[in-house]
Amino acid sequence: MKQTILVVAGVLLLASQIWLVILGFKRSGLLWAVLIAFFSLIAGLVFCLTKKEGWLPWGLNLIAWLAVIAVYRNWI
């Protein structure tokens, strides 16, 4: 069960991260794409707050991170 959650969270994290980086690049340029790539949650949140878009990939990214943390903290 835990391995399945980790695999699904990993795929979700990879897809949402790529989606958010591409969205940041298309909307605001290379700087936002690099910031989102290296500091995914914080930079993604700042991007969503300032540009008023990208909430879905950021939310999926957050859900994936919470699932990974829940597995490693034995909450699940």
PyMOL commands that place a pseudoatom at each C-alpha (Angstrom):
pseudoatom trace, name=CA, resn=MET, resi=1, chain=A, elem=C, hetatm=0, pos=[0.000, 0.000, 0.000]
pseudoatom trace, name=CA, resn=LYS, resi=2, chain=A, elem=C, hetatm=0, pos=[2.748, 2.438, 0.919]
pseudoatom trace, name=CA, resn=GLN, resi=3, chain=A, elem=C, hetatm=0, pos=[4.679, 1.692, -2.249]
pseudoatom trace, name=CA, resn=THR, resi=4, chain=A, elem=C, hetatm=0, pos=[1.585, 2.350, -4.345]
pseudoatom trace, name=CA, resn=ILE, resi=5, chain=A, elem=C, hetatm=0, pos=[1.037, 5.695, -2.635]
pseudoatom trace, name=CA, resn=LEU, resi=6, chain=A, elem=C, hetatm=0, pos=[4.672, 6.628, -3.203]
pseudoatom trace, name=CA, resn=VAL, resi=7, chain=A, elem=C, hetatm=0, pos=[4.542, 5.670, -6.890]
pseudoatom trace, name=CA, resn=VAL, resi=8, chain=A, elem=C, hetatm=0, pos=[1.328, 7.609, -7.489]
pseudoatom trace, name=CA, resn=ALA, resi=9, chain=A, elem=C, hetatm=0, pos=[2.672, 10.596, -5.533]
pseudoatom trace, name=CA, resn=GLY, resi=10, chain=A, elem=C, hetatm=0, pos=[5.926, 10.473, -7.484]
pseudoatom trace, name=CA, resn=VAL, resi=11, chain=A, elem=C, hetatm=0, pos=[4.180, 10.450, -10.838]
pseudoatom trace, name=CA, resn=LEU, resi=12, chain=A, elem=C, hetatm=0, pos=[1.839, 13.223, -9.685]
pseudoatom trace, name=CA, resn=LEU, resi=13, chain=A, elem=C, hetatm=0, pos=[4.773, 15.261, -8.388]
pseudoatom trace, name=CA, resn=LEU, resi=14, chain=A, elem=C, hetatm=0, pos=[6.725, 14.858, -11.612]
pseudoatom trace, name=CA, resn=ALA, resi=15, chain=A, elem=C, hetatm=0, pos=[3.772, 15.778, -13.824]
pseudoatom trace, name=CA, resn=SER, resi=16, chain=A, elem=C, hetatm=0, pos=[2.663, 18.765, -11.741]
pseudoatom trace, name=CA, resn=GLN, resi=17, chain=A, elem=C, hetatm=0, pos=[6.214, 20.068, -11.381]
pseudoatom trace, name=CA, resn=ILE, resi=18, chain=A, elem=C, hetatm=0, pos=[6.834, 19.967, -15.128]
pseudoatom trace, name=CA, resn=TRP, resi=19, chain=A, elem=C, hetatm=0, pos=[3.429, 21.542, -15.766]
pseudoatom trace, name=CA, resn=LEU, resi=20, chain=A, elem=C, hetatm=0, pos=[4.126, 24.397, -13.339]
pseudoatom trace, name=CA, resn=VAL, resi=21, chain=A, elem=C, hetatm=0, pos=[7.641, 25.028, -14.706]
pseudoatom trace, name=CA, resn=ILE, resi=22, chain=A, elem=C, hetatm=0, pos=[6.337, 25.190, -18.274]
pseudoatom trace, name=CA, resn=LEU, resi=23, chain=A, elem=C, hetatm=0, pos=[3.496, 27.472, -17.198]
pseudoatom trace, name=CA, resn=GLY, resi=24, chain=A, elem=C, hetatm=0, pos=[5.947, 29.740, -15.382]
pseudoatom trace, name=CA, resn=PHE, resi=25, chain=A, elem=C, hetatm=0, pos=[8.179, 29.893, -18.442]
pseudoatom trace, name=CA, resn=LYS, resi=26, chain=A, elem=C, hetatm=0, pos=[5.345, 30.647, -20.851]
pseudoatom trace, name=CA, resn=ARG, resi=27, chain=A, elem=C, hetatm=0, pos=[3.759, 33.328, -18.685]
pseudoatom trace, name=CA, resn=SER, resi=28, chain=A, elem=C, hetatm=0, pos=[6.757, 35.056, -17.114]
pseudoatom trace, name=CA, resn=GLY, resi=29, chain=A, elem=C, hetatm=0, pos=[10.020, 33.847, -18.602]
pseudoatom trace, name=CA, resn=LEU, resi=30, chain=A, elem=C, hetatm=0, pos=[13.076, 31.869, -17.650]
pseudoatom trace, name=CA, resn=LEU, resi=31, chain=A, elem=C, hetatm=0, pos=[13.563, 33.320, -14.162]
pseudoatom trace, name=CA, resn=TRP, resi=32, chain=A, elem=C, hetatm=0, pos=[10.223, 32.040, -12.888]
pseudoatom trace, name=CA, resn=ALA, resi=33, chain=A, elem=C, hetatm=0, pos=[10.799, 28.650, -14.502]
pseudoatom trace, name=CA, resn=VAL, resi=34, chain=A, elem=C, hetatm=0, pos=[14.155, 28.251, -12.758]
pseudoatom trace, name=CA, resn=LEU, resi=35, chain=A, elem=C, hetatm=0, pos=[12.804, 29.461, -9.421]
pseudoatom trace, name=CA, resn=ILE, resi=36, chain=A, elem=C, hetatm=0, pos=[9.864, 27.061, -9.605]
pseudoatom trace, name=CA, resn=ALA, resi=37, chain=A, elem=C, hetatm=0, pos=[12.154, 24.194, -10.616]
pseudoatom trace, name=CA, resn=PHE, resi=38, chain=A, elem=C, hetatm=0, pos=[14.449, 24.673, -7.613]
pseudoatom trace, name=CA, resn=PHE, resi=39, chain=A, elem=C, hetatm=0, pos=[12.012, 25.933, -4.973]
pseudoatom trace, name=CA, resn=SER, resi=40, chain=A, elem=C, hetatm=0, pos=[8.805, 24.244, -6.057]
pseudoatom trace, name=CA, resn=LEU, resi=41, chain=A, elem=C, hetatm=0, pos=[6.367, 24.922, -3.240]
pseudoatom trace, name=CA, resn=ILE, resi=42, chain=A, elem=C, hetatm=0, pos=[7.444, 28.405, -2.165]
pseudoatom trace, name=CA, resn=ALA, resi=43, chain=A, elem=C, hetatm=0, pos=[8.193, 29.815, -5.620]
pseudoatom trace, name=CA, resn=GLY, resi=44, chain=A, elem=C, hetatm=0, pos=[5.111, 28.125, -7.055]
pseudoatom trace, name=CA, resn=LEU, resi=45, chain=A, elem=C, hetatm=0, pos=[2.934, 29.711, -4.388]
pseudoatom trace, name=CA, resn=VAL, resi=46, chain=A, elem=C, hetatm=0, pos=[4.444, 33.153, -4.993]
pseudoatom trace, name=CA, resn=PHE, resi=47, chain=A, elem=C, hetatm=0, pos=[3.945, 32.679, -8.736]
pseudoatom trace, name=CA, resn=CYS, resi=48, chain=A, elem=C, hetatm=0, pos=[0.301, 31.723, -8.246]
pseudoatom trace, name=CA, resn=LEU, resi=49, chain=A, elem=C, hetatm=0, pos=[-0.333, 34.645, -5.930]
pseudoatom trace, name=CA, resn=THR, resi=50, chain=A, elem=C, hetatm=0, pos=[1.300, 37.233, -8.189]
pseudoatom trace, name=CA, resn=LYS, resi=51, chain=A, elem=C, hetatm=0, pos=[0.164, 35.947, -11.587]
pseudoatom trace, name=CA, resn=LYS, resi=52, chain=A, elem=C, hetatm=0, pos=[-3.276, 34.670, -10.467]
pseudoatom trace, name=CA, resn=GLU, resi=53, chain=A, elem=C, hetatm=0, pos=[-2.888, 31.378, -12.341]
pseudoatom trace, name=CA, resn=GLY, resi=54, chain=A, elem=C, hetatm=0, pos=[-1.305, 27.969, -11.958]
pseudoatom trace, name=CA, resn=TRP, resi=55, chain=A, elem=C, hetatm=0, pos=[-3.298, 26.931, -8.915]
pseudoatom trace, name=CA, resn=LEU, resi=56, chain=A, elem=C, hetatm=0, pos=[-4.142, 23.452, -10.200]
pseudoatom trace, name=CA, resn=PRO, resi=57, chain=A, elem=C, hetatm=0, pos=[-0.559, 22.257, -10.798]
pseudoatom trace, name=CA, resn=TRP, resi=58, chain=A, elem=C, hetatm=0, pos=[0.576, 23.872, -7.545]
pseudoatom trace, name=CA, resn=GLY, resi=59, chain=A, elem=C, hetatm=0, pos=[-2.227, 22.146, -5.650]
pseudoatom trace, name=CA, resn=LEU, resi=60, chain=A, elem=C, hetatm=0, pos=[-1.348, 18.791, -7.192]
pseudoatom trace, name=CA, resn=ASN, resi=61, chain=A, elem=C, hetatm=0, pos=[2.281, 19.400, -6.250]
pseudoatom trace, name=CA, resn=LEU, resi=62, chain=A, elem=C, hetatm=0, pos=[1.250, 20.120, -2.653]
pseudoatom trace, name=CA, resn=ILE, resi=63, chain=A, elem=C, hetatm=0, pos=[-0.950, 17.012, -2.474]
pseudoatom trace, name=CA, resn=ALA, resi=64, chain=A, elem=C, hetatm=0, pos=[1.901, 14.847, -3.782]
pseudoatom trace, name=CA, resn=TRP, resi=65, chain=A, elem=C, hetatm=0, pos=[4.339, 16.237, -1.198]
pseudoatom trace, name=CA, resn=LEU, resi=66, chain=A, elem=C, hetatm=0, pos=[1.815, 15.721, 1.600]
pseudoatom trace, name=CA, resn=ALA, resi=67, chain=A, elem=C, hetatm=0, pos=[1.319, 12.102, 0.503]
pseudoatom trace, name=CA, resn=VAL, resi=68, chain=A, elem=C, hetatm=0, pos=[5.078, 11.466, 0.542]
pseudoatom trace, name=CA, resn=ILE, resi=69, chain=A, elem=C, hetatm=0, pos=[5.420, 13.043, 3.974]
pseudoatom trace, name=CA, resn=ALA, resi=70, chain=A, elem=C, hetatm=0, pos=[2.442, 11.064, 5.288]
pseudoatom trace, name=CA, resn=VAL, resi=71, chain=A, elem=C, hetatm=0, pos=[4.009, 7.784, 4.178]
pseudoatom trace, name=CA, resn=TYR, resi=72, chain=A, elem=C, hetatm=0, pos=[7.398, 8.527, 5.711]
pseudoatom trace, name=CA, resn=ARG, resi=73, chain=A, elem=C, hetatm=0, pos=[5.919, 9.844, 8.965]
pseudoatom trace, name=CA, resn=ASN, resi=74, chain=A, elem=C, hetatm=0, pos=[3.768, 6.670, 9.210]
pseudoatom trace, name=CA, resn=TRP, resi=75, chain=A, elem=C, hetatm=0, pos=[0.521, 8.625, 9.163]
pseudoatom trace, name=CA, resn=ILE, resi=76, chain=A, elem=C, hetatm=0, pos=[-0.826, 6.149, 6.609]
for i in range(1, 76): cmd.bond("trace and resi %d" % i, "trace and resi %d" % (i + 1))
show_as sticks, trace
zoom trace
